[in-house]
Each structure stands twice: as C-alpha cells, then as structure tokens.
Amino acid sequence: MLVSDNLGVNEKGNLTIGGMDTVELANDFGTPLYVMDEEKIVESCRKFKSSMDKFYNGNGMVCYASKAFCCKEMCRIMAKEGMGLDVVSEGELFTAISAGFPTDKICFHGNNKTDSELTLALSYGVGRIVVDNLEELKRLSELAGKLHKKSNIMLRIKPGIDAHTHSFIMTGQIDSKFGFALETGEAFEAVKLSCESENVTLKGLHCHIGSQIFELEPFCAAAEVMLKFIAKIKNELGFEIDDLDLGGGFGIKYVEDNKPLPYEVYMEKVSERVKSCCDELKVKMPYIIIEPGRSIAAPAGITLYKIGSVKEIPGVRNYVSVDGGMCDNPRYILYQSEYDFEIANKASKAKDYKCTVAGKCCESGDLLGKDIMLQNPQAGDTLAVLATGAYNYSMASNYNRISRPPVVMISGGKARVIVKRESLEDLIKNDV
C-alpha cells in the first residue's frame, strides 16, 4: 500500500502521482527530479482551514511553514488559498514578497534575526514578528523607532513539553536555542518589557514543541501551559493577550509503520482543551494560529532518480546507486530518516530484493536508505522516493559541485517547471 492517496499504479504497471505517469515525467524532465502535486497541496490546506472554521469558528489563521518547501510558486498557491505564511529568514521573506504574498499575513520567526532581516520585515509591514530573545526585542524596538514604525510582535515561549517521550516532561524543553523560558521568569520579564516598549505592540505568544509528532497529548498540554501563562499575564499585569500561535509538528506517513491521525482530530482535541482552559482560567478566547509545513508539503512530493548500477557483495550487502543522493535529500545522513521506495517502472511487482540505496556523492555515508525492500532493480530503472515534498529541496546543496534538481508542479494532468534545474554556469556564477 502506497503512503499517500495521490499515488497509484497505472495499466502499464508504472507509479503515478496525481494520475500522471512518473516514468514519463522522469523521461520528459530528466532526473533527479522533484515532483509536487498541487491538488494534494490544496487539499491539505483546505482541510486545515475547514478545521479552523469548524473548531474555532474561523477565529484563527493557518500559516504554512515555508521552511518545508519554499519557492515563489508555493507562495502564490498559499496566497490563493487564503493561507498565512511562516518565514524564518531574509531569503524566505524576500521570496514571499517577490511572489506578491500579502505581508500582513506573514509571521517572521528565527532565533538570531539580523538587523537587515528585521529592517526588511519592518519596511514591508510584516504582520507579526516572533521575537526570540531580549536582545532581539531591544534591537527591533530601536530599528522600528528609526523607521518610524510600530511592529506587531509575538514572543516565542518554551512551554516545557518534550513531545518525543511518553511522559511529556514539563521541563524537558528548557534546553533549547529557541525562545523564552517560563521556569526562570525570563518569559514574564519579556512580556513586561514588550508592554513598556513604545515601538512594538505585543499581540501574542508563540510555541512549537517539535516535529513529526503522532500523539495528541503533547499538543493539548502545550496549549494548556500557554493559556495558564496568558492568565498569569492578565492577573498580574492587567494585559490581555490577543493571539496564541500553537506552532506545527503534525506527523505524516513516510513509511507503513507511521500512523498519523487525521488533521481534524488534532484540531478538535486541541480546541476542546483550549476552550475548557479559557473558561476555567477566565481569559478570552485567543485568535489561534497554527503552522503546518511538513504535513502540507511532504505527502504532495516525490523524488525521481535513474538507477545507474547494482552492486552485489555476496554475504554483505547489495548497493543500488542512483544519480542523486545527499545533495538533494540529506535527511537520511542527518537523521536516518525513513522513506518508502518504489521502482516506478515496476510498481505493480512485488518487493523481494533487499538493498541499500546509495547516492553519487564522494562520501561513504551518502545513502538514501539502508536495508530496504525493492522490486528487482536494474540499471536504467526509475526509482521513486515517496513523501519527499518537505525538507528535501529546502535542504539541498551543491556538495561535489552537483547541480540541484528542478521542481515540477503537476495539476490537472499537466506538468510545469516551477524551479529550473541548475546549470553548470549556475554553479560558478558567484565565483570570482
């Protein structure tokens, strides 16, 4: 069974995405090749937005976390779907601006924003700047004053939730480069300083507890912690917080063992906890923001490669080498991330060949997967790696001076290039 419902097998026995033959896509555009399914992207956006409407009466915003996959066309799609946008760098912000994305719906994150980045955000009227530390708060206020601007800000708070254990240790995440700690009083001090600043307006609080989370309780627990802090601010400072950004981190299905819950289940259960806490703590219902990234981009994408060789070492290992690798998908070498693989031109056949998929980089660790099962591989076959729409193109590099692949967007049975394949000239254009 394939990991995403936009994948299938056609009458030729070839893998399809969005109804399009992946072998034909590989032949038409070359490999390696990133393929993104626009209809799947739109479907996920609309599911999140409808859940926001259903469980929060539309009192909120779904911000796509563009670090998952950012390009001008992706920003255009998000704008068309009425989404907000989460950016974390000058480059992501400039991409959004270049695509005509409405800046009032942008949230600008980052633990070490430069003066250049903050100035760009202020100049274009970014809707919310998520302040990470006291030094940034001071610099932002000074820069806003010089530009005669007043910036809406949120404070990134560490809620103390370790989302990757079953005990949900309430102090587990104090050791993080991101945000203000609750336990030390740092977060409360930041709130007081924000309220006193002439050049910033404290709109809300932000938290993010991790990524690829399958459990419900960490999200609910984080919401409860944040609302208790909002109540403390109201009771001790007489200041009411308008916005609460609960971040993202919703898990997706990379391999058969992953069992993500439907997005609506996350939204419903967290909304129940939010509403009950607001009633109990006697605070107003905040404007809720969430930041899905991977859960929108990853299931919509695949990567296609051409198999160059099959090397069998009796009693040791079988290596299947492809024309890409860690340059276009570094997630295995970084995190040992699991993926599902299909030989696209043999997708109807059984997977009975155990092998390790190797890339072409001059690194012994350049692997895409170890001890995986494939259909019988041969040189010239097209290999598909599934659910690669997030953090593959975004994290790609030019190691070994290898050109980064293009991105093709498919919709309605048609394919269009949204990011060009890098040329050899592109690789040297900044050399002097």
C-alpha positions as CSV (number, residue, x, y, z in Angstrom):
1,M,0.0,0.0,0.0
2,L,1.4,3.4,-1.0
3,V,2.0,6.0,1.7
4,S,-0.2,8.8,0.1
5,D,-3.6,8.7,-1.5
6,N,-2.4,10.7,-4.5
7,L,-0.1,7.9,-5.6
8,G,-1.2,4.9,-7.7
9,V,-0.2,2.3,-10.3
10,N,-1.5,2.6,-13.9
11,E,-2.2,0.0,-16.5
12,K,1.4,-0.1,-17.6
13,G,2.4,-1.0,-14.0
14,N,4.1,2.4,-13.5
15,L,3.8,4.5,-10.5
16,T,1.6,7.6,-10.8
17,I,1.3,10.8,-8.8
18,G,-1.8,12.9,-9.3
19,G,-2.7,10.5,-12.1
20,M,0.5,11.3,-14.0
21,D,3.0,8.6,-15.0
22,T,6.2,9.1,-13.1
23,V,8.3,7.2,-15.7
24,E,7.1,9.7,-18.3
25,L,7.8,12.6,-16.0
26,A,11.4,11.3,-15.5
27,N,11.8,10.9,-19.2
28,D,10.4,14.4,-20.0
29,F,12.2,16.4,-17.4
30,G,15.3,14.3,-16.5
31,T,16.5,13.0,-13.2
32,P,17.0,13.7,-10.4
33,L,13.6,15.4,-10.3
34,Y,11.3,16.7,-7.6
35,V,7.6,16.4,-8.4
36,M,5.0,18.2,-6.4
37,D,1.2,17.6,-6.7
38,E,-0.7,20.9,-6.5
39,E,-4.0,19.3,-5.9
40,K,-2.7,17.4,-2.9
41,I,-1.2,20.7,-1.5
42,V,-4.5,22.5,-1.9
43,E,-6.4,19.6,-0.4
44,S,-4.3,19.7,2.8
45,C,-4.6,23.5,3.0
46,R,-8.3,23.3,2.8
47,K,-8.6,20.6,5.4
48,F,-6.6,22.7,7.9
49,K,-8.7,25.8,7.1
50,S,-12.0,24.0,7.4
51,S,-10.9,22.6,10.7
52,M,-10.1,26.1,11.9
53,D,-13.5,27.3,10.8
54,K,-15.3,24.3,12.4
55,F,-13.5,24.2,15.8
56,Y,-12.5,27.8,16.3
57,N,-15.4,29.5,14.4
58,G,-12.9,30.9,12.0
59,N,-11.2,32.8,14.8
60,G,-7.7,32.0,13.6
61,M,-5.2,31.6,10.7
62,V,-3.4,28.6,9.2
63,C,0.2,29.7,8.4
64,Y,2.1,27.5,6.0
65,A,5.7,26.9,7.4
66,S,7.6,27.7,4.3
67,K,10.9,26.3,5.5
68,A,9.4,22.9,4.5
69,F,9.3,23.9,0.8
70,C,9.7,27.5,-0.3
71,C,9.6,28.9,-3.8
72,K,7.6,31.7,-5.5
73,E,5.0,29.3,-6.9
74,M,4.4,27.8,-3.5
75,C,3.9,31.2,-2.0
76,R,1.4,32.0,-4.8
77,I,-0.6,28.9,-4.1
78,M,-0.7,29.7,-0.4
79,A,-1.9,33.2,-1.2
80,K,-4.6,31.9,-3.5
81,E,-5.8,29.5,-0.7
82,G,-6.0,32.3,1.8
83,M,-3.2,30.9,4.0
84,G,-0.8,32.8,6.2
85,L,2.9,32.2,5.8
86,D,5.6,31.4,8.3
87,V,9.1,32.6,7.2
88,V,12.4,32.2,9.1
89,S,14.9,34.1,7.0
90,E,15.5,37.1,4.8
91,G,15.5,34.7,1.8
92,E,12.2,33.2,2.6
93,L,10.7,36.6,3.3
94,F,12.1,38.0,0.1
95,T,10.7,35.1,-1.8
96,A,7.2,35.7,-0.4
97,I,7.5,39.5,-1.2
98,S,8.7,38.7,-4.7
99,A,5.7,36.4,-5.2
100,G,3.3,39.1,-4.1
101,F,2.3,37.4,-0.9
102,P,0.3,39.7,1.4
103,T,2.8,40.7,4.1
104,D,0.2,41.3,6.8
105,K,-0.4,37.5,6.8
106,I,3.3,36.7,7.3
107,C,4.8,35.6,10.7
108,F,8.6,36.1,10.8
109,H,10.4,33.6,13.0
110,G,14.1,32.9,13.9
111,N,16.3,32.8,16.9
112,N,19.0,35.2,15.6
113,K,17.5,37.6,13.1
114,T,19.9,40.2,11.8
115,D,19.3,43.9,11.6
116,S,19.0,43.5,7.8
117,E,16.2,40.9,8.2
118,L,14.4,43.0,10.8
119,T,14.6,46.1,8.7
120,L,13.2,44.3,5.7
121,A,10.3,42.9,7.8
122,L,9.6,46.4,9.2
123,S,9.8,48.1,5.8
124,Y,7.3,45.7,4.2
125,G,4.9,45.7,7.1
126,V,5.2,42.0,8.1
127,G,2.1,41.1,10.2
128,R,3.8,39.5,13.2
129,I,7.5,39.3,14.1
130,V,8.1,36.4,16.5
131,V,10.7,37.7,19.0
132,D,13.0,35.1,20.3
133,N,15.2,36.8,22.9
134,L,15.7,40.0,24.9
135,E,18.5,41.3,22.7
136,E,16.2,40.9,19.6
137,L,13.4,42.8,21.4
138,K,15.7,45.7,22.1
139,R,17.1,45.8,18.6
140,L,13.7,45.6,17.0
141,S,12.4,48.4,19.1
142,E,15.3,50.6,18.2
143,L,15.0,49.8,14.5
144,A,11.3,50.4,14.5
145,G,11.9,53.8,16.1
146,K,14.4,54.8,13.4
147,L,11.9,53.8,10.7
148,H,9.0,55.5,12.5
149,K,7.2,52.1,12.5
150,K,5.4,50.2,15.2
151,S,5.7,46.4,14.9
152,N,3.3,43.8,16.0
153,I,5.2,41.1,17.8
154,M,4.7,37.7,19.4
155,L,7.0,36.2,22.0
156,R,8.3,32.7,21.4
157,I,7.8,30.7,24.6
158,K,9.3,27.4,25.7
159,P,6.3,25.5,27.1
160,G,8.5,22.8,28.6
161,I,6.9,19.9,26.7
162,D,9.0,17.1,25.4
163,A,6.9,15.8,22.6
164,H,9.1,12.8,21.9
165,T,8.6,11.0,25.1
166,H,5.5,9.4,26.6
167,S,5.9,11.2,29.9
168,F,5.5,14.7,28.5
169,I,8.1,16.1,30.9
170,M,7.0,19.7,31.7
171,T,10.6,21.0,31.9
172,G,12.1,18.8,29.2
173,Q,12.5,21.6,26.6
174,I,14.1,24.3,28.6
175,D,17.4,23.3,27.0
176,S,16.6,24.8,23.5
177,K,18.1,27.6,21.4
178,F,14.6,28.9,20.7
179,G,12.5,31.1,22.9
180,F,12.0,32.4,26.4
181,A,11.9,30.0,29.3
182,L,8.9,30.0,31.7
183,E,10.7,28.4,34.6
184,T,13.4,31.1,35.0
185,G,11.0,34.1,34.8
186,E,12.6,35.1,31.6
187,A,9.3,34.9,29.6
188,F,7.4,37.0,32.1
189,E,10.2,39.6,32.0
190,A,10.0,39.7,28.2
191,V,6.2,40.3,28.4
192,K,6.7,43.3,30.8
193,L,9.4,44.8,28.6
194,S,7.3,44.4,25.5
195,C,4.4,46.2,27.2
196,E,6.7,49.1,28.1
197,S,8.2,49.5,24.7
198,E,6.9,52.4,22.6
199,N,7.8,50.9,19.2
200,V,6.3,47.4,19.5
201,T,2.8,46.1,20.2
202,L,2.6,42.7,21.9
203,K,0.0,40.8,20.0
204,G,0.5,37.3,21.2
205,L,2.5,34.3,22.3
206,H,4.0,31.5,20.2
207,C,5.2,28.0,21.0
208,H,6.4,25.0,19.0
209,I,7.0,21.6,20.6
210,G,8.7,19.6,17.9
211,S,8.1,17.8,14.6
212,Q,6.7,14.6,13.2
213,I,4.5,14.1,16.3
214,F,1.8,11.4,16.3
215,E,0.4,11.8,19.8
216,L,-2.4,14.2,20.7
217,E,-1.5,15.0,24.4
218,P,1.7,17.0,23.7
219,F,-0.3,19.5,21.7
220,C,-3.0,19.7,24.3
221,A,-0.5,20.0,27.1
222,A,1.3,22.8,25.3
223,A,-1.9,24.7,24.8
224,E,-2.8,24.4,28.5
225,V,0.6,25.6,29.6
226,M,0.4,28.6,27.3
227,L,-3.1,29.6,28.4
228,K,-2.0,29.4,32.1
229,F,0.8,31.8,31.2
230,I,-1.8,34.1,29.5
231,A,-3.9,34.0,32.6
232,K,-0.8,34.9,34.7
233,I,-0.1,37.9,32.4
234,K,-3.7,39.1,32.7
235,N,-3.9,38.6,36.5
236,E,-0.6,40.2,37.4
237,L,-0.1,42.8,34.6
238,G,-3.7,43.5,33.6
239,F,-2.7,42.8,30.0
240,E,-4.7,40.5,27.7
241,I,-3.0,38.5,25.0
242,D,-4.9,38.5,21.7
243,D,-3.1,35.8,19.7
244,L,-1.9,32.3,20.5
245,D,0.3,30.5,18.0
246,L,0.5,26.8,18.8
247,G,3.0,26.0,16.0
248,G,3.1,22.9,13.9
249,G,4.7,19.5,14.1
250,F,1.8,17.2,12.9
251,G,3.2,13.8,11.9
252,I,2.8,12.4,8.3
253,K,3.1,8.9,6.9
254,Y,6.6,8.3,5.5
255,V,6.5,4.5,5.9
256,E,3.9,1.9,6.7
257,D,4.6,1.9,10.4
258,N,3.8,5.7,10.7
259,K,0.2,6.1,11.9
260,P,-0.7,9.8,11.8
261,L,-4.1,11.0,13.0
262,P,-6.3,13.0,10.6
263,Y,-5.6,16.7,10.9
264,E,-9.2,17.3,12.0
265,V,-8.6,15.1,15.1
266,Y,-5.7,17.2,16.2
267,M,-7.7,20.3,15.7
268,E,-10.8,19.1,17.5
269,K,-9.0,17.8,20.6
270,V,-6.7,20.8,21.0
271,S,-9.6,23.2,20.5
272,E,-11.5,21.4,23.3
273,R,-8.6,21.8,25.7
274,V,-8.2,25.5,24.6
275,K,-11.9,26.2,25.2
276,S,-12.0,24.4,28.6
277,C,-8.9,26.2,29.8
278,C,-10.2,29.6,28.7
279,D,-13.4,29.0,30.7
280,E,-11.6,27.7,33.7
281,L,-8.9,30.5,33.8
282,K,-11.4,33.2,32.8
283,V,-9.4,34.5,29.9
284,K,-10.8,35.5,26.5
285,M,-10.6,33.0,23.6
286,P,-7.4,34.0,21.7
287,Y,-7.0,34.2,17.9
288,I,-5.5,30.8,17.2
289,I,-2.6,30.4,14.7
290,I,-1.1,27.0,13.6
291,E,1.9,26.4,11.4
292,P,1.7,23.2,9.4
293,G,4.6,22.8,7.0
294,R,5.7,19.1,6.5
295,S,2.0,18.0,6.7
296,I,1.2,20.1,3.7
297,A,4.3,19.7,1.5
298,A,5.7,16.2,2.3
299,P,2.8,14.0,1.1
300,A,2.5,16.1,-2.1
301,G,6.0,15.4,-3.3
302,I,8.2,12.6,-4.6
303,T,11.7,12.5,-6.0
304,L,12.6,10.5,-9.1
305,Y,16.1,9.1,-9.9
306,K,17.7,6.9,-12.5
307,I,19.4,3.8,-11.3
308,G,23.0,3.7,-12.6
309,S,24.3,0.4,-11.2
310,V,23.5,-2.5,-8.9
311,K,26.5,-3.8,-6.9
312,E,26.1,-7.1,-5.1
313,I,28.6,-8.1,-2.4
314,P,27.8,-11.7,-1.5
315,G,27.0,-12.2,2.2
316,V,27.4,-8.5,2.9
317,R,25.1,-6.0,1.1
318,N,23.5,-5.1,-2.2
319,Y,24.0,-1.5,-3.3
320,V,21.7,0.3,-5.8
321,S,23.2,3.6,-6.9
322,V,21.2,6.5,-8.2
323,D,22.0,9.8,-9.9
324,G,21.3,11.9,-6.8
325,G,21.8,11.4,-3.1
326,M,22.6,13.5,-0.1
327,C,22.8,16.7,-2.2
328,D,19.1,16.5,-3.0
329,N,18.0,14.6,0.2
330,P,20.3,15.0,3.2
331,R,17.7,13.8,5.7
332,Y,18.9,10.2,5.9
333,I,22.5,11.1,6.5
334,L,21.4,13.7,9.1
335,Y,18.6,11.9,10.9
336,Q,18.4,8.4,9.4
337,S,15.0,9.4,8.2
338,E,12.9,6.6,6.8
339,Y,11.3,6.6,3.4
340,D,9.3,4.3,1.2
341,F,10.8,3.5,-2.2
342,E,9.3,2.2,-5.4
343,I,10.9,1.3,-8.7
344,A,8.5,3.4,-10.7
345,N,8.5,1.3,-13.9
346,K,7.9,-1.9,-11.8
347,A,5.4,-0.6,-9.3
348,S,3.0,-3.4,-9.8
349,K,5.6,-6.1,-9.0
350,A,6.5,-7.5,-5.6
351,K,9.3,-6.0,-3.5
352,D,11.6,-9.0,-2.9
353,Y,15.1,-7.5,-3.3
354,K,16.9,-6.3,-0.1
355,C,19.3,-3.5,-0.8
356,T,20.8,-0.2,0.3
357,V,20.2,2.9,-1.9
358,A,23.4,4.9,-2.4
359,G,23.9,8.3,-3.8
360,K,26.6,9.6,-6.2
361,C,28.5,11.8,-3.8
362,C,32.1,11.1,-2.8
363,E,31.0,10.1,0.7
364,S,30.6,6.5,2.0
365,G,27.7,7.8,4.1
366,D,25.8,9.1,1.1
367,L,22.8,6.9,1.4
368,L,19.1,7.4,1.0
369,G,18.0,4.2,2.7
370,K,19.6,1.1,4.2
371,D,18.3,-2.5,4.0
372,I,15.1,-1.6,2.2
373,M,12.9,-3.8,0.0
374,L,12.6,-3.1,-3.7
375,Q,11.3,-4.6,-6.8
376,N,14.2,-6.3,-8.7
377,P,16.4,-3.3,-9.7
378,Q,18.4,-2.9,-12.9
379,A,20.4,-0.1,-14.4
380,G,18.2,2.3,-16.2
381,D,15.2,1.8,-13.9
382,T,13.4,4.8,-12.5
383,L,13.5,4.9,-8.7
384,A,10.9,6.9,-6.8
385,V,11.3,8.1,-3.2
386,L,8.0,8.9,-1.7
387,A,6.8,11.8,0.6
388,T,9.8,14.0,-0.1
389,G,7.9,17.2,-0.6
390,A,9.3,18.7,2.7
391,Y,12.9,19.4,3.6
392,N,14.4,17.9,0.5
393,Y,14.5,20.7,-2.0
394,S,14.8,23.1,1.0
395,M,17.9,21.4,2.4
396,A,19.5,20.6,-0.9
397,S,23.2,21.6,-1.5
398,N,25.8,21.8,-4.2
399,Y,28.3,19.4,-2.5
400,N,30.8,18.0,-5.0
401,R,29.6,20.8,-7.3
402,I,26.5,18.9,-8.2
403,S,23.6,20.9,-9.6
404,R,20.4,20.9,-7.7
405,P,17.4,19.3,-9.4
406,P,14.4,21.1,-10.8
407,V,10.9,21.1,-9.3
408,V,7.9,20.2,-11.4
409,M,4.4,21.0,-10.2
410,I,1.6,18.9,-11.6
411,S,-2.1,19.7,-11.7
412,G,-5.0,18.5,-13.9
413,G,-2.8,16.1,-15.9
414,K,-0.3,18.8,-16.8
415,A,3.2,19.5,-15.5
416,R,5.1,22.8,-15.3
417,V,8.5,23.7,-14.1
418,I,8.4,25.9,-11.0
419,V,12.1,25.7,-10.2
420,K,14.6,25.3,-13.0
421,R,17.4,22.7,-13.0
422,E,20.7,24.4,-12.1
423,S,23.1,24.6,-14.9
424,L,26.9,24.3,-14.8
425,E,27.0,28.0,-15.3
426,D,24.8,28.5,-12.2
427,L,27.4,26.6,-10.2
428,I,30.2,29.1,-11.0
429,K,28.2,32.4,-11.3
430,N,29.4,33.7,-7.9
431,D,33.0,32.6,-8.4
432,V,35.5,35.5,-8.9
